Amino acid sequence: MQYSPAEIMQYIREEDVKFIRLAFCDVRGRQKNISIMPHEIERAFAHGIAFDASAIAGFGGSVRSDLFLHPDPSTIAVLPWRPEHGRVVRMFCDISHPDGTPFAEDTRALLRRTAAAAVREGCRFSFGAEMEFYLFNRDEAGEPTRIPYDRAGYMDIAPEDRGENVRREICLTLEQMGILPESSHHEEGPGQNEIDFRYSDSLSAADNAVTFQAVVNTIAARSGLCADFSPKPLPNCPGNGMHINISAKSGGADPLPGLIAGILRRIPEMTVFLNPTEDSYARLGSGKAPRYITWSAENRSQLIRVPAASGEFRRAELRSPDPGCNPYLAFTLLIEAGMEGIREGMIPPPAADRNLFSVSAGELSGYRTLPATLAGAAKLARESEFVRNCLPASIIEHYCGR
């Protein structure tokens, strides 16, 4: 909902709020925050709150390290796991230099600008994430292990599925924070779980993805467990994906073909931002994680799947990203690639309506593949004019080197 700063300050006074967390992300999408007291909130809205950015990944070194956080009142959420008396709330923030100029490495602001530019061209994008994670036991000292919380399989039920109550608490906590999960279930791997969100506008969807990981980590820890979002936690088990559902609305022709074609064209250059770790490439091509640059209706072995749906639920599901990505960067690049395809009236190649995990090598030889290594993905991005036009040079260098 849209709240004004005055409404937020009134809420803080009336609802016994004692701490306000000003949240932001580094260029890798890892959430950071500073807590301020209620008497500082007026200054935060009027002038921003200074912080030392020298140790934040991708934010530069100790020279000119002072930056300012400006809370976005529309993102206020109570943290339900904190005490009811002396409440704690969180707001996401924009980041600026001391002179007020926007900070180039603020990926949240970058996504907002990209989505607004698409709207000016007559196209609105919506996103919904399907996030997978493992639950592992902790040892006697409370340190994480690689022992799965259960040995259940895909969509199993209790008592084999021991994560049922943990997922329930996660979903209820998300609802209290204004985030609407659609479904949850046990995934294929031992101790692996999935929770899916209802689609929303790009900025809210990215905020929700960041919030989701924080909630899962918190609830898992309260349950004596460790949540693991890494792309390949166990070498011989399915990896964790972050499937991204994308839809577009425009006043003209159906934008979905152009959206799909644009993403298929640019996916090799974007991959380092969607799959940013070495382990990402151990996941791709294994289990149901895609390797080939293809699309199909319903077929889950493809890079892009168009689920059986109609009307407002018609969408494309991109299956290559993993939870290690920065959702603000991922959504920015997907909007840019989708708009390129829509703008040029591109048509996707013929659908690959076959299971690519069971066809012969000869049949696969005609398909392009995703980068096979992190170094290969970084090289493609570093040499890409498309990426250079979408992202600041400092962010590209952080992911790809010089």
KEMI-145866 format. One line per 4 residues: number of its first residue (from 1); their letters; for each residue x, y, z of C-alpha. Coordinates in steps of 0.001 Angstrom, whole numbers. Layout:
BEGIN
NUM) a) X:Y:Z | ...
END
This chain:
BEGIN
1) mqys) 0:0:0 | 1010:3593:-518 | 1699:5396:2756 | 2986:8903:3287
5) paei) 5857:9678:5684 | 3353:11412:7961 | 1223:8253:8135 | 4280:6147:8940
9) mqyi) 5313:8478:11757 | 1782:8375:13188 | 1779:4568:13011 | 5124:4394:14830
13) reed) 3774:6594:17632 | 480:4733:18017 | 1652:1118:17626 | 4530:1045:20137
17) vkfi) 7232:727:17477 | 10657:927:19123 | 13026:22:16272 | 12927:811:12552
21) rlaf) 15156:-1294:10316 | 16304:560:7209 | 16961:-2239:4712 | 18927:-2286:1464
25) cdvr) 20877:-4799:-633 | 24458:-5002:-1803 | 25088:-5641:-5512 | 24828:-9391:-4890
29) grqk) 21314:-8997:-3497 | 22265:-9737:122 | 20039:-7812:2510 | 21677:-5366:4916
33) nisi) 20118:-3016:7438 | 20618:-305:10025 | 18239:38:12982 | 17187:3496:14100
37) mphe) 15050:4643:17019 | 11620:6250:16549 | 12860:9783:17228 | 15133:9485:14136
41) iera) 12409:8645:11640 | 11538:12248:10769 | 15194:12946:9940 | 15325:9735:7894
45) fahg) 12439:10884:5705 | 13646:14467:5422 | 17387:14008:4921 | 18268:10305:4981
49) iafd) 20429:8354:7414 | 24170:8220:6744 | 26084:4944:6771 | 29597:3744:5997
53) asai) 29441:1789:2746 | 33137:914:2533 | 32648:-2722:3596 | 29507:-3391:1508
57) agfg) 30068:-5675:-1497 | 30182:-3661:-4712 | 29787:-287:-3010 | 33405:813:-3437
61) gsvr) 36274:1276:-1006 | 37011:3682:1808 | 37212:6751:-462 | 33881:8615:-586
65) sdlf) 32326:5843:1489 | 29520:7885:3103 | 26103:7164:1639 | 22559:7947:2760
69) lhpd) 19503:5701:3175 | 16067:7121:2316 | 13197:4872:3494 | 10395:3991:1086
73) psti) 7210:4320:3209 | 5249:1964:928 | 7443:-962:2030 | 6806:-829:5772
77) avlp) 6275:-4242:7341 | 6153:-5438:10925 | 8641:-8216:11713 | 6269:-10758:13322
81) wrpe) 9031:-12730:15054 | 10058:-9701:17098 | 8235:-8774:20378 | 4674:-7441:20066
85) hgrv) 5462:-4803:22688 | 8275:-2648:21414 | 7630:-3650:17814 | 10206:-3734:15064
89) vrmf) 9317:-2610:11525 | 11305:-2687:8305 | 11385:-400:5278 | 13423:-791:2112
93) cdis) 15475:2263:1198 | 16830:4212:-1741 | 20526:5101:-1573 | 22106:8437:-2427
97) hpdg) 25415:10245:-2227 | 25737:13070:341 | 24902:15631:-2358 | 21617:13856:-3070
101) tpfa) 22550:12264:-6385 | 21377:8659:-6750 | 23917:5930:-6024 | 24602:4032:-9268
105) edtr) 25017:661:-7522 | 21553:840:-5911 | 20053:-2086:-7822 | 16582:-1508:-6370
109) allr) 16483:1997:-7846 | 17824:600:-11123 | 14875:-1815:-11346 | 12404:966:-10561
113) rtaa) 13795:3125:-13384 | 13777:207:-15831 | 10165:-716:-15043 | 9106:2931:-15359
117) aavr) 10787:3194:-18768 | 8857:129:-19936 | 5594:1707:-18752 | 6382:4823:-20786
121) egcr) 6610:2517:-23807 | 3205:1071:-22947 | 4219:-2203:-21293 | 3793:-3354:-17687
125) fsfg) 5605:-6380:-16324 | 4649:-8667:-13461 | 6855:-11258:-11769 | 6358:-14185:-9442
129) aeme) 9130:-16302:-7945 | 9218:-20006:-7131 | 12000:-20385:-4582 | 13594:-23689:-3524
133) fylf) 15686:-24272:-412 | 17050:-27091:1729 | 16548:-27530:5468 | 19554:-29023:7255
137) nrde) 20049:-30043:10879 | 22470:-28213:13172 | 25047:-29908:15378 | 25302:-29728:19190
141) agep) 27124:-26381:18959 | 24393:-24926:16728 | 26559:-24965:13603 | 24992:-25974:10252
145) trip) 25529:-29502:8966 | 24829:-31130:5601 | 22432:-33617:7201 | 18972:-33113:5617
149) ydra) 16063:-32514:7982 | 14133:-35365:6333 | 14349:-37954:3574 | 11012:-37200:1945
153) gymd) 10517:-36878:-1811 | 8471:-34761:-4200 | 5181:-33603:-2642 | 5354:-36263:86
157) iape) 3312:-35705:3228 | 3942:-35989:6952 | 5383:-37842:8738 | 7956:-38376:5962
161) drge) 7789:-34653:5189 | 9128:-33136:8393 | 9301:-29638:6887 | 5520:-29268:6789
165) nvrr) 5269:-27237:10009 | 8268:-25106:9108 | 6723:-24199:5741 | 3427:-23468:7504
169) eicl) 5099:-21016:9868 | 6968:-19394:6981 | 3743:-18895:5005 | 1865:-17470:8000
173) tleq) 4740:-15097:8736 | 4813:-13915:5123 | 1053:-13268:5241 | 1505:-11144:8355
177) mgil) 4035:-9091:6393 | 1631:-8558:3491 | 3219:-11146:1153 | 849:-13716:-326
181) pess) 2260:-17227:-892 | 333:-19295:-3454 | 1476:-22792:-2545 | 4147:-24790:-720
185) hhee) 5340:-28388:-853 | 8260:-30732:-359 | 10625:-30829:-3324 | 12535:-33772:-4811
189) gpgq) 15683:-33517:-2716 | 15975:-34752:894 | 15057:-31817:3119 | 14259:-29686:35
193) neid) 11233:-27371:11 | 9511:-24912:-2288 | 7198:-21943:-1652 | 5651:-20007:-4553
197) frys) 4385:-16405:-4592 | 1488:-14750:-6348 | 2726:-12425:-9080 | 3103:-8679:-8469
201) dsls) 4782:-5644:-10015 | 8524:-5968:-10554 | 9712:-3903:-7582 | 7337:-5540:-5097
205) aadn) 8253:-8992:-6427 | 11974:-8324:-5937 | 11368:-6918:-2436 | 9323:-10039:-1663
209) avtf) 12089:-12354:-2867 | 14621:-10639:-595 | 12177:-10681:2319 | 11382:-14348:1698
213) qavv) 14972:-15454:2172 | 15218:-13462:5416 | 11983:-15013:6728 | 13017:-18560:5809
217) ntia) 16416:-18157:7460 | 14789:-16725:10601 | 12084:-19392:10934 | 14565:-22182:10218
221) arsg) 16904:-20895:12928 | 14012:-20629:15407 | 13259:-24275:14628 | 16847:-25329:15305
225) lcad) 17560:-25781:11589 | 19608:-24156:8856 | 18104:-23041:5536 | 20344:-23324:2470
229) fspk) 19513:-21451:-749 | 22754:-22289:-2560 | 22298:-23730:-6073 | 23841:-27157:-5335
233) plpn) 23941:-27910:-1591 | 24334:-31684:-2062 | 26395:-32991:-5009 | 24166:-35923:-5978
237) cpgn) 20792:-34307:-5293 | 18635:-31734:-7109 | 19820:-28143:-6945 | 17885:-25105:-5756
241) gmhi) 16260:-23058:-8471 | 14521:-19701:-8457 | 12034:-20085:-11294 | 10831:-16664:-12429
245) nisa) 7334:-16272:-13859 | 7040:-13235:-16125 | 3995:-11675:-17740 | 3585:-8479:-19721
249) ksgg) 603:-6319:-20605 | 457:-3791:-23410 | -2225:-1991:-25305 | -1220:-3531:-28628
253) adpl) -532:-7058:-29823 | 118:-9963:-27461 | 3547:-9182:-25943 | 4342:-12752:-24815
257) pgli) 6000:-13952:-28092 | 8297:-10928:-28165 | 9030:-11304:-24450 | 10085:-14937:-24913
261) agil) 12102:-14229:-28058 | 13950:-11330:-26449 | 14921:-13376:-23409 | 16058:-16318:-25561
265) rrip) 18243:-13957:-27592 | 19943:-12367:-24580 | 20014:-15185:-22029 | 23693:-16178:-22603
269) emtv) 24819:-12606:-21891 | 22599:-12341:-18778 | 23452:-15696:-17243 | 26265:-14538:-14940
273) flnp) 23744:-12297:-13162 | 21103:-15039:-12929 | 23604:-17740:-11905 | 26401:-15897:-10095
277) teds) 28422:-18664:-8376 | 30585:-21606:-9384 | 27999:-24002:-7947 | 25361:-22496:-10232
281) yarl) 26957:-24318:-13159 | 26981:-27648:-11330 | 23194:-27280:-11128 | 22517:-26284:-14760
285) gsgk) 21936:-29323:-16935 | 21291:-31668:-14012 | 17934:-32813:-12658 | 15311:-30531:-14190
289) apry) 17639:-27528:-14457 | 17972:-26472:-18116 | 21115:-26365:-20249 | 19692:-25688:-23709
293) itws) 18239:-22384:-24909 | 14766:-23588:-25832 | 11131:-23028:-24973 | 7953:-25081:-24960
297) aenr) 4409:-25180:-23661 | 4332:-27077:-20347 | 7529:-29124:-20942 | 9670:-28784:-17798
301) sqli) 12970:-29712:-19450 | 13039:-26403:-21328 | 14686:-23100:-20418 | 11363:-21264:-20815
305) rvpa) 8082:-22998:-20132 | 4687:-21494:-20970 | 2347:-23042:-18374 | -1204:-23994:-19211
309) asge) -3061:-20811:-18226 | -5195:-18108:-19775 | -6034:-14460:-19347 | -4190:-12671:-16548
313) frra) -2391:-15891:-15566 | -728:-16376:-18982 | 3013:-16122:-18469 | 6485:-17408:-19284
317) elrs) 8439:-19324:-16665 | 12237:-18933:-16850 | 13814:-21987:-15191 | 17557:-21251:-15199
321) pdpg) 18018:-18668:-12366 | 18958:-19779:-8870 | 18390:-18137:-5457 | 21936:-16763:-5412
325) cnpy) 20944:-14050:-7879 | 20118:-10455:-7026 | 16405:-10274:-7961 | 16605:-6537:-8706
329) laft) 19329:-7145:-11314 | 17607:-10271:-12649 | 14271:-8504:-13171 | 15995:-5444:-14668
333) llie) 17738:-7527:-17317 | 14637:-9600:-18066 | 12561:-6448:-18603 | 15249:-5010:-20889
337) agme) 15512:-8220:-22922 | 11737:-8616:-23053 | 11238:-5019:-24196 | 13826:-5511:-26927
341) gire) 11877:-8488:-28238 | 8508:-6716:-27955 | 9828:-3518:-29532 | 11269:-5406:-32511
345) gmip) 8238:-7659:-32934 | 10412:-10739:-32536 | 8989:-14246:-32892 | 10396:-17161:-30881
349) ppaa) 11969:-20111:-32711 | 9832:-23260:-33035 | 8923:-24796:-29677 | 11010:-27780:-28568
353) drnl) 8124:-30035:-27534 | 10248:-32937:-26326 | 12018:-34034:-23176 | 15566:-32787:-23717
357) fsvs) 16894:-35067:-20968 | 15993:-38183:-22976 | 16802:-37325:-26625 | 20013:-38242:-28454
361) agel) 23136:-36096:-28625 | 22567:-35668:-32336 | 19142:-34145:-31804 | 20577:-31748:-29212
365) sgyr) 23374:-30503:-31449 | 21150:-27917:-33099 | 20367:-26067:-29895 | 22411:-23287:-28324
369) tlpa) 23473:-23875:-24724 | 23791:-21748:-21629 | 27346:-20948:-20506 | 28931:-24016:-18912
373) tlag) 31131:-22186:-16396 | 31104:-19012:-14322 | 34164:-17756:-16215 | 32462:-18355:-19553
377) aakl) 29307:-16557:-18422 | 31349:-13610:-17128 | 33194:-13309:-20443 | 29931:-13176:-22414
381) ares) 28527:-10473:-20125 | 31752:-8461:-20156 | 31724:-8392:-23981 | 27980:-7699:-24310
385) efvr) 26801:-4342:-25615 | 23313:-5239:-24357 | 24578:-5659:-20772 | 26628:-2443:-20993
389) nclp) 23500:-555:-22028 | 21504:-1984:-19098 | 23863:-1917:-16119 | 26445:485:-14652
393) asii) 30046:-408:-15468 | 30855:-809:-11762 | 28248:-3586:-11380 | 29470:-5375:-14503
397) ehyc) 33034:-5214:-13202 | 31974:-6585:-9813 | 30449:-9680:-11451 | 32769:-10081:-14426
401) gr) 36104:-8487:-13590 | 37880:-6124:-15949
END
